[in-house]
Amino acid sequence: MFTFWILCASLFHESPAQWPGFLGAGASSIIAESIPLEWSPQKNIAWTREIPGYGQSSPVIWGDRIFLTTVDGPNKETLHVVCYSLQSGDQLWDVQAPSTNPEKSSVYISRAAPTPVVDAERVYAYFEGGDVLAISHAGEKVWARSLSNDYGKPKNEFGLSASPVQTADRLFVLIDDIGPSYLVAINKATGEVAWKSDRISRKSWSSPSIVQTGDQVQIVCSSSGSVDGYDPLTGQLLWSNTDVGGNSGTTPLPVGDGRFLVAASPGRDGERTEKAKESNGLMKISRSGDQWVPEFAWKTDTATPSWASPVAYRGYAYWINRTGVVYCFGIESGKSVYTERIPQSVWATPVGIGDRLYCFGKDGLTTVLATGPEFKVLASNELWSAEKPPVNRTPAPDESSPERSRASGMFGKPTLYGTAIVNGSLVLRTGSQLFCIRTGKSAE
C-alpha cells in the first residue's frame, strides 16, 4: 500500500480505523482488501446521502465518523462541516459558519475544494476563502480564524484548493496565490499561528505533503516553479529545487526513504510544455554535510498528468490524465512499462488496494486495473446511471459567451471528486452526494 498512508502514523496515538487527510495522509497502516471489485447502482452500495450545498473536497474518516466540507449560497457565504455515520450513513451534525471572504459561486472557482484533516479530538477545515475551523467530534466549535483577515485576501480568479496537512500538534496550510503567498503552521489546540513562512507569489492549486527522510519529517511543497522543503517546527526553508515548471496542480506523494513523485502539466494551451517535460519523475532529498540536496532520481518526458496526482504502488508508479491515459513506470528504474487508455477522464487520484488499482472516472465510472507490468482491466463500475444522476447543486450556467456556456455545461455535470477508505468501506463523494460501497450491500 502507499507508503504515504503510513508516514505519519507515528505522529498519532493508537486509534480506530482512519483516513484522516487528503489522499489518505496518515491513514491506518492496514487497509482491508475487502473492498468490492465490482459495484453498480444495484450492487454493493450500502447507502447514499445528499450533502447540503456543494463541495469539491474529499471525505475524511475517523472510526465510525465521516467528515466533509461544503459551501452554500450565491456568494458561498455559508461554510459547512458535516459529519455522517460510516455504518448507517445518517447525518450526525452540520456545523455552519459565515464566510469572512464571500465571493460569487461559479463553476469557474473552487467551492470547498481543500480537504479537511481529522485527529482523535477534532476535525480541522480550511476553506479557499481563508477561513479555518476546528470542530470537535461531537460537533462543537472549538476555534476559528480567518487567514484572509490576517494576511490578505487571495486573488486567484479560479480560487484556491490546497489541502492542509498535519502533525500531532500542528496544522499546515499552504496558500500560493498571485497575491500573498505563504506556508503557515497553526496550533491545533488553540488556533494560534506558530509560524508563517512567506513565499514568492504564484498561481497554484497543489497541496503539500509530509515527507520523512531518515528520522526527520519535512513539509514538502511542489508548486508552480519550485519544490521546497520546510522544517515543521520552525518554518525554516531547508532546501529548494527551482528547475521545474508546470507543477501547479498535483501533490508530491511520498514513496519512502526521502523520495516522492513530482508531476507537472503542460497547461490548458500547452504554454508550459517544454518545462513540464523536465518536471515529471521521482525526486529524492539527501543530506550532504550540513545541506539538504534535492535531485531527481529519474525523469520521464512522456507522462502528462492533469489533476490526479501520480501514485506509487507495489513497485510501480502511475500517472493518469484527464483524457484517461494511464502511464506506468518502474518505481526504481523509471522505465516505461505501458501507456494505455481507460474509458473515462480521471480527476481523483487513483488508489491501490491488494492487487488492484482503482481509477475513479469523473463521470462516475471506476476502472479497476490489475497492478503490475501488464495492463489488464478487471472491472468497470458505474456509480450512477444516466437516467438517475446524483444530486448536483451548481450555480446557474454562465451564458455570457460561447466559451463560458460550454464550460458551464462541462463543469456543471455531476463530478466524482474524492475518496476515503477504511476497512471494508469505500466512500466516494460528488459535489452534493455521498456514496458508501461495501460487499454484499444494496443501496437504501
LUMKOL-536692 format. One record per residue (C-alpha): x, y, z. Coordinates in pm, whole numbers, padded with zeros to 5 digits, always signed. Each point is the difference from the previous one (the first is absolute). Example, Ala and Ser with C-alpha at 12.3 -4.5 7.8 and 13.67 -1.06 7.14 Angstrom:
+01230-00450+00780+00137+00344-00066
***
This chain:
+00000+00000+00000+00108+00359-00039+00282+00089+00235-00170+00339+00012-00286-00151+00197+00222-00103+00290+00268+00269+00009-00172+00196+00275-00120-00297+00206+00265+00061+00265-00134+00353+00048-00333-00123+00136-00104-00218+00290-00153-00339-00070-00345+00061-00141-00291-00154-00188+00005-00055-00374+00073+00333-00162+00045+00189-00325+00087+00334+00158+00112+00222-00287+00025+00069-00371+00102-00314-00195+00002-00195+00326+00294+00180+00161+00058-00167+00337-00254-00277-00061-00015-00329+00189+00287-00224-00105-00238-00286-00083-00255+00060-00274-00217-00313-00027-00011-00159-00343-00374-00058+00042-00093+00296-00218-00221-00140-00278+00144-00055-00345-00336+00080-00158-00295+00225+00076-00293+00169-00171-00303+00206+00108-00163-00333+00091+00299-00186+00146+00239+00049+00293-00112+00357+00080-00079+00009+00373-00156+00346-00004-00010+00338-00171-00074+00338+00157-00058+00351-00128+00252+00258+00120-00108+00357+00079+00145+00260-00237+00288-00097-00227+00361-00102+00055+00304-00125-00190+00196-00129+00301+00051-00367+00084-00158-00157+00308+00212-00099+00301-00075-00274+00252+00070-00066+00367-00157-00313+00148-00369-00001-00092-00008+00367-00099+00032+00152-00345+00078+00372-00021-00025+00222-00306-00033+00364-00099-00236+00194-00227-00099+00359-00076-00345+00140-00063-00162+00319-00124+00037+00217-00312+00321+00148+00145+00125-00311+00182-00091+00191+00313-00079-00307+00214+00272-00251+00089-00097-00353+00105+00192-00270+00185-00225-00308-00008+00030-00332+00186-00155-00334-00102-00004-00348+00151+00216-00232-00207-00215-00299+00092-00348+00139-00061+00057+00313-00209-00208+00205+00245+00095+00367+00026+00120+00059+00356+00051+00376-00017+00053+00296-00232+00205+00286+00144-00041+00322-00197+00200+00321+00007-00011+00324-00201+00280+00053-00250+00225+00296+00079+00079+00032-00371-00317-00070-00202+00027-00002-00380-00236-00092-00282-00057-00374-00034+00099-00117-00348+00113-00315-00177+00321+00190-00079+00111+00044+00361+00072-00255+00272-00290-00094+00227+00107-00159+00331+00296-00152-00189+00255-00054+00282-00042-00334+00180-00015+00024+00382+00215-00201+00241-00115-00182+00312+00166-00139+00310-00125-00172+00316-00144+00326+00139-00105+00233-00281-00055+00053-00370+00181+00299-00154-00151+00159-00310+00166+00261-00218-00211+00174-00264+00142+00174-00308-00136+00333+00122+00253-00016+00287-00216-00126+00288+00137-00276+00224-00237-00177+00240+00066-00256+00275-00301-00215+00094-00017-00273+00264-00122-00347-00093-00321+00088+00183-00061+00295-00232+00106+00282+00232+00196+00298-00134+00340+00017+00171+00164+00292-00179-00004+00192-00329+00233+00241-00175+00005+00181-00334+00332-00006-00185-00147+00254-00243-00059+00242+00285+00346-00072+00138+00209+00015-00317-00214+00121-00291-00259-00148-00235+00105-00241-00278-00018+00137-00355+00008-00311-00219-00299+00026-00235-00055-00377+00020+00028-00021+00378+00229-00212+00218-00011-00372+00073+00311-00108+00194-00096-00240+00280+00165+00035+00342+00224-00264+00158+00060-00068+00367+00237-00128+00264-00103-00092+00353-00033+00362+00116+00005+00220-00312-00201+00069-00311+00184+00122-00312-00178+00206-00265+00163+00092-00331-00130+00312-00176+00170+00056-00334-00169+00288-00178+00069+00293-00230-00055+00205+00317+00157-00089+00337+00158-00348-00007+00115-00187+00309+00011-00321+00200-00149+00034+00347+00007-00231+00304-00297+00018+00237-00021-00143+00352-00275-00263-00017-00110+00049+00360-00030+00379+00001-00011+00125-00360+00301+00224+00060+00260+00041-00275+00326-00175+00093+00192+00138-00300-00049+00140-00349+00249-00034-00287-00051+00241-00288+00034-00132-00354+00034+00152-00345-00344+00080-00143-00119-00251-00256-00316-00158-00142-00037-00355+00126-00248-00250+00144+00233-00279+00118-00006-00140+00354+00305-00055+00222+00109-00337+00138+00177-00129+00306+00316-00181-00109+00227-00193+00234+00370-00035-00072+00196-00189+00260-00129+00112+00338-00111+00345-00120-00343+00105-00120-00030+00281-00257-00286+00191-00161+00053-00026-00377-00173+00239-00240+00009-00063-00377-00151+00315-00142+00029+00194-00326+00373+00035-00056+00158-00151+00309+00007-00298+00232+00079+00109+00358+00058-00168+00334-00082+00162+00337+00072-00084+00361-00343-00058+00164+00126+00125+00338+00144+00334-00110-00122+00069-00354+00359+00026-00123+00049-00063-00372+00237-00299-00005+00049-00035-00375-00146+00103-00334+00010-00135-00356-00102+00260-00257+00079-00202-00312-00365-00096-00048-00308+00150-00162-00367-00076-00050-00024-00165+00344-00306+00195+00108-00270-00260+00060+00128-00326+00148+00127-00116+00337+00359-00130+00051-00089-00349+00122+00263-00172+00217+00150-00332-00105+00225-00053+00304+00363+00069+00092-00027+00372-00074-00142-00062-00348-00319+00135-00153-00166+00031-00340-00018+00340-00170-00242+00071-00284-00041+00293-00238-00250+00083-00271+00056+00188-00327-00307+00214+00071-00331+00041-00176+00158+00163-00307+00338-00173+00021+00172+00312+00128+00222-00200+00239+00070-00300-00224+00379+00016-00015+00056+00060+00371-00262-00257+00098+00186-00267-00200+00293+00048+00239-00211+00003+00317-00165-00345+00029+00178-00270+00192+00132-00127+00331+00181+00252+00219+00220-00084+00297+00131+00217+00280+00326-00098+00167+00249+00149+00242+00341+00128-00108+00185+00136+00301-00221+00273+00146-00205+00040-00319-00308-00172-00134+00028-00089-00370-00314-00054-00213+00047-00172-00335-00193-00215-00244+00078-00372+00021-00167-00031-00340-00220+00200-00232-00247-00076-00276-00088+00227-00290-00296-00214-00109-00242+00013+00294-00261+00276-00019-00197+00039+00325-00297+00229+00057-00166+00025+00342+00063-00349+00139+00329-00035+00186+00239-00281-00100+00008-00296+00236+00250-00271+00086-00129-00348+00075+00165-00344+00018+00310+00100-00191-00165+00209-00270-00083+00367-00045-00317+00109-00175-00087+00331-00166-00352+00053-00135-00146+00299-00184-00336+00156-00078-00033-00190-00328+00034-00332+00182+00355-00087-00110+00184-00211+00259+00382+00008+00003+00174-00274+00196+00370+00006+00098+00233-00213+00208+00040+00192+00324+00371-00078+00038+00112+00030-00363-00247+00252-00141-00031-00226-00305-00332+00023-00185-00206-00317+00044-00314+00093-00194-00214+00289-00122-00369-00084-00041-00336+00175+00006-00301-00070+00221-00355+00105-00094-00044+00311+00213+00173+00320+00106+00149-00023+00350+00021+00293+00242+00038-00185+00332+00332-00168+00083-00004-00381-00047+00023-00233+00301+00177-00335+00026-00154-00280+00208+00126-00358-00007+00083-00091-00358-00223+00273-00145+00025+00363-00101-00330+00189+00020-00029+00287-00252-00296+00225+00077-00152+00156-00314-00143+00350+00039-00337-00109-00140-00042-00285+00247+00165-00292-00182+00275-00168+00203+00245-00211-00201+00179-00263+00207+00339-00102-00139+00226-00289+00094+00319+00127+00158+00331-00096-00151+00160+00013-00343-00302-00116-00202-00283+00238-00086-00314-00195+00089-00348+00135+00075-00162-00205+00278-00328+00191+00028-00189+00310-00115-00241+00124+00265-00273+00260-00044-00085+00196+00314-00314+00152-00149-00208-00039-00313-00065+00266-00262-00369-00029+00080+00056+00067+00370+00305+00225+00055+00094+00119+00348-00128+00324+00149+00213+00284-00135-00051+00349+00143+00193+00222-00239-00024+00373-00074-00209+00119-00293+00179-00045-00337+00207+00292-00124-00114+00078-00355+00193+00325-00040+00209-00157-00280+00004-00324-00202+00319-00107+00180-00149+00055+00345-00323-00170-00104+00194-00312-00107+00205+00005+00319-00313+00033+00213-00140-00307-00172+00318-00201+00060+00072+00105+00358-00367+00013+00100-00045-00377-00031+00027-00235+00300+00369-00062+00066+00169-00265+00215+00250+00204+00201+00147-00214+00275+00019-00319+00201+00067-00129+00351+00064-00363+00095+00000-00195+00325-00039-00370+00072-00278-00133-00219-00143+00337-00108+00068+00222-00300-00152+00350+00027-00038+00208-00317-00107+00361-00027-00151+00214-00276-00084+00368+00041-00329-00063+00181-00023-00373+00071+00183-00261+00207+00028-00374-00078+00120-00291+00213+00100-00326-00169+00020-00332+00187-00009-00363-00104-00343-00159+00003-00195+00318+00064-00287+00153-00200-00067+00373-00001-00258+00121+00248
***
